[in-house]
Amino acid sequence: MNIIINNDFETHDLLGVGIGPFNLSLAALLSPVPSINSKFFDARDSFIWHAGQLLPDAEIQVTHLKDLVTLVDPTNPYSFLAYLRKHKRLYRFINGKFTNVLRKEFSQYFNWVSQSLPNLHFGEAVQDLHFKKSHFVMQTTKRIIKGKHLSLGSGLAANVPPCAKPHLGDTVYHVKDFLMKGNHWKGKTVAVIGGGQSGAEIVQALIADDKNLPAAVNWISSRDHFAPMDESVFANEIFTPNYSDFFYGLEPGTKAQLVKQQTLASDGISNNLLDAIYQRLYYLECIEQLPKIVNFLSNHQLDDIHANQGSHQLILTQHLGDATSVVNADIIILCTGYRWQFPAYLSGVSDKIVLENGHFAVNEDFSIEWDGPAQNKIYVQNAARHSHGVADPNLSLMAWRSATIINSIAGQDIYDLEGESSGMNWHALQSGVSGESKLVGPAYATLGSPVHNFAPSDTVVPFVAPTEVGASATWNT
Ligand SMILES: Cc1cc2nc3c(=O)[nH]c(=O)nc-3n(C[C@H](O)[C@H](O)[C@H](O)COP(=O)(O)OP(=O)(O)OC[C@H]3O[C@@H](n4cnc5c(N)ncnc54)[C@H](O)[C@@H]3O)c2cc1C
């Protein structure tokens, strides 16, 4: 393999690791900013969005306006609407009255953007990074290149329960590989572990084809029911820049509590999908009069897996009664989400990077704390749920985060992000958190204190976070 060494050694302003939606958004919003030159690298040959889970019926869980660019710059040429217009199907799209856009279509849109930008390099894995005096040196599988700043957009890793690791293979696998494994479940018993969106999509796929039905599906979830995503208007306020600003100012313990509390706003199952599964089972059991196929095992935790004469035995704990139960399965599909892990390509600078409780210490502009010159920044995408809130792994704040990073690199407001209107009074609550005494509304009081009408001289006691609530989960467990 030929390694390109840039002998002229131009130092790029920004080098990006990974071209998932998040660094793609950054690249798209950088496209009209000639003062910042950048290059992005991805190990894959071309863009495809979570290929193993790109099921034909899967829909995006947000409005299509939460595309790569629109929420900060609707005039950018790489919006979803621009993609539809370019492909001469905007009228048909509108006439189609889609409630949600298919994930396949968003993947194609992302792919189109990835082919339109000249500074994206696919088929080129980043292997190593180190720092020399004033710049980072990046080694990919094809070149060595220098950059002033980095943007780490290499995504999350599959979360595999430790008890499943020794069994991984053709019949026990993480959902990220689902479509690569083929649909060989006819007449078999399948265990689906995880009661979030991914688990629900897999259950839907397993029961979709009358001619290829499994004998049984055990759908196992530690949650107490197969819960919908909270898409209500006030819950959606959590997915706004103003809320992210508010959240950033909270104490770490309060942040951790809120992330748990807000699980269903980000990790619940789409209502459409729950309806579709329910209606499909009604059809199979009541109209076709087939025996029950899906066995719903909520409140069950997977503890262990034993090999059992060519199939598998799952050992479960039932939360409600603490009882142990055993179910058998020919195939186990782990819909157990994704988690952040320290990227291997950072090993050359790992001794300089500050970790707090196993996470990056993330600044407000999405750069991380590190023991290097302040003028060289390492920005992180999809690694700040603990510091910036539950929207971090989600498409909702993607464009805003990219614009925040661009403003930080430029040292000026290339994108105007100030003064966004909000349905809630997050900024007023923020001043309460920081201990300032400020009038925030005629009937605002902390939890537990009697509501009263404020006279102008009244002080407002700081916002008190709601008390702890149960379950924890990652994006789609
Ligand atoms: C199935 C699924 C559906 C989702 N649907 C939604 C949704 O509808 N709405 C929503 O808001 N959120 C959704 N999400 C959450 C989130 O939007 C996506 O996971 C999104 O893809 C995250 O983008 P990313 O850029 O961080 O990472 P990824 O999409 O994972 O991309 C990371 C990229 O980095 C590359 N890479 C990794 N290491 C290297 C390296 N060393 N060198 C070079 N390249 C490297 C990988 O090849 C990959 O292309 C979904 C998540 C999943 C798993």
The ligand as a MOL file (V3000), in Angstrom:
LIG
                    3D

  0  0  0     0  0            999 V3000
M  V30 BEGIN CTAB
M  V30 COUNTS 53 58 0 0 0
M  V30 BEGIN ATOM
M  V30 1 C -29.9440 1.8850 14.1190 0
M  V30 2 C -29.8770 3.2890 14.6340 0
M  V30 3 C -30.8370 4.1890 14.2540 0
M  V30 4 C -30.7940 5.4880 14.7320 0
M  V30 5 N -31.7920 6.3290 14.3780 0
M  V30 6 C -31.8280 7.5610 14.9190 0
M  V30 7 C -32.9210 8.4300 14.6300 0
M  V30 8 O -33.8580 8.0790 13.9320 0
M  V30 9 N -32.9010 9.6640 15.1720 0
M  V30 10 C -31.8910 10.0790 15.9720 0
M  V30 11 O -31.9280 11.2140 16.4200 0
M  V30 12 N -30.8460 9.2960 16.2610 0
M  V30 13 C -30.7930 8.0350 15.7600 0
M  V30 14 N -29.7440 7.2100 16.0710 0
M  V30 15 C -28.6450 7.7270 16.9260 0
M  V30 16 C -27.5560 8.4950 16.1150 0
M  V30 17 O -28.1520 9.5210 15.3740 0
M  V30 18 C -26.7840 7.6040 15.1760 0
M  V30 19 O -26.1720 6.5450 15.8660 0
M  V30 20 C -25.6840 8.3300 14.3890 0
M  V30 21 O -25.2820 7.4880 13.3460 0
M  V30 22 C -24.4750 8.7100 15.2230 0
M  V30 23 O -23.5540 9.3260 14.3760 0
M  V30 24 P -21.9700 9.3180 14.5750 0
M  V30 25 O -21.4410 10.1950 13.5070 0
M  V30 26 O -21.6330 9.6370 15.9810 0
M  V30 27 O -21.5050 7.8090 14.4620 0
M  V30 28 P -21.6430 6.6500 13.3950 0
M  V30 29 O -22.8440 6.8080 12.5600 0
M  V30 30 O -21.4850 5.3880 14.1690 0
M  V30 31 O -20.3740 6.8260 12.4550 0
M  V30 32 C -19.0720 6.6680 12.9390 0
M  V30 33 C -18.1400 6.4650 11.7540 0
M  V30 34 O -16.7910 6.4750 12.2160 0
M  V30 35 C -16.0720 5.5430 11.4500 0
M  V30 36 N -14.8560 5.1700 12.1870 0
M  V30 37 C -14.7660 4.5750 13.4010 0
M  V30 38 N -13.4670 4.4270 13.7500 0
M  V30 39 C -12.7330 4.9420 12.7340 0
M  V30 40 C -11.3360 5.0900 12.5010 0
M  V30 41 N -10.4180 4.6720 13.3870 0
M  V30 42 N -10.9350 5.6510 11.3450 0
M  V30 43 C -11.8370 6.0940 10.4410 0
M  V30 44 N -13.1720 5.9580 10.6040 0
M  V30 45 C -13.6080 5.4110 11.7430 0
M  V30 46 C -17.0330 4.3930 11.2340 0
M  V30 47 O -16.6700 3.6510 10.0940 0
M  V30 48 C -18.3490 5.1410 11.0410 0
M  V30 49 O -18.6030 5.4010 9.6870 0
M  V30 50 C -29.7460 5.8960 15.6020 0
M  V30 51 C -28.7880 4.9700 15.9940 0
M  V30 52 C -28.8570 3.6740 15.5250 0
M  V30 53 C -27.8290 2.6870 15.9910 0
M  V30 END ATOM
M  V30 BEGIN BOND
M  V30 1 1 1 2
M  V30 2 1 2 3
M  V30 3 2 2 52
M  V30 4 2 3 4
M  V30 5 1 4 5
M  V30 6 1 4 50
M  V30 7 2 5 6
M  V30 8 1 6 7
M  V30 9 1 6 13
M  V30 10 2 7 8
M  V30 11 1 7 9
M  V30 12 1 9 10
M  V30 13 2 10 11
M  V30 14 1 10 12
M  V30 15 2 12 13
M  V30 16 1 13 14
M  V30 17 1 14 15
M  V30 18 1 14 50
M  V30 19 1 15 16
M  V30 20 1 16 17
M  V30 21 1 16 18
M  V30 22 1 18 19
M  V30 23 1 18 20
M  V30 24 1 20 21
M  V30 25 1 20 22
M  V30 26 1 22 23
M  V30 27 1 23 24
M  V30 28 2 24 25
M  V30 29 1 24 26
M  V30 30 1 24 27
M  V30 31 1 27 28
M  V30 32 2 28 29
M  V30 33 1 28 30
M  V30 34 1 28 31
M  V30 35 1 31 32
M  V30 36 1 32 33
M  V30 37 1 33 34
M  V30 38 1 33 48
M  V30 39 1 34 35
M  V30 40 1 35 36
M  V30 41 1 35 46
M  V30 42 1 36 37
M  V30 43 1 36 45
M  V30 44 2 37 38
M  V30 45 1 38 39
M  V30 46 1 39 40
M  V30 47 2 39 45
M  V30 48 1 40 41
M  V30 49 2 40 42
M  V30 50 1 42 43
M  V30 51 2 43 44
M  V30 52 1 44 45
M  V30 53 1 46 47
M  V30 54 1 46 48
M  V30 55 1 48 49
M  V30 56 2 50 51
M  V30 57 1 51 52
M  V30 58 1 52 53
M  V30 END BOND
M  V30 END CTAB
M  END
